[in-house]
Each structure stands twice: as C-alpha cells, then as structure tokens.
C-alpha cells in the first residue's frame, strides 16, 4: 500500500511533463489527440494517487474527511465518463486538423495507446482491479477466475474511504 501513492503521484508528474514537452516541441495539430489521452491519464492517475493517499492516511490513524472524499470520487467518476465519451470526438478533431489522414508522424499510435490507457485506468479504479501485482491478487485470480472488484468501487458502494 505504501508504494501505490508515490508511484501514482510520480506518474502524474511524468505524464504531465511529457505533455508539456510535446506541446513545446510539436505542432498542436499533430498532437491534439495524444495530449487529450495524456490529460485523461493524468486526471485519473491523480485520482488514484489521492485515493491511495487517503487509504494510507486512514491506516496511519490520520483524519480523513470521508464526506469530502466521497464527493470528490463521485464527481471524478462522472468527469472520467464524460472525458471517455469525448474520445471519439477528439479523434475526429485530430483527423480534421490533419486533412482526414492518419499520419504516423503525429503520434497517432501513441495517442491511441494513451487514450486506451486512460480508459483502462478508469476501469482499474472504478470497476475491476486490472493490476495484478502481488501474490494475493494472483491467488484470488486463480481461485475465482475473475478480476477483483476495485477497492475504490467497494469503498464508494459502502460510502467510506
């Protein structure tokens, strides 16, 4: 648990830095879909690091304002779903800006990957735990033959963080 929070926070800064570098180095018309995917990833990774920070704080006996946290995650889930629904529109914008052609030099494959990764991160936090990163997760998967319900989903259902 103690490494989830700093790892997700590091990734927030890493992908934000990559986005800034891309904006400074390339034409916006070439990277609009990639930037959108990176933005989606950063927003969801930020939610993840915040969730793990709250869980760690609670384990350490620190005060966690559960009502505020629940409002944040319920709003965030709706935001994520809205952003995911906009992905096809952003792909169309990318095509339009590039004369309705797919160009490898505008990072289209990286852009598709970033947007899919954002969707998978949303699923990982708000639906099913896609990350199998310890022996308990592997054991659960082998015994139950399915992925675990995500911790955040369980906490939201139980109305606790």
Order of alpha helices (4+ residues) and beta strands (2+ residues): alpha-alpha-alpha-alpha-alpha-alpha
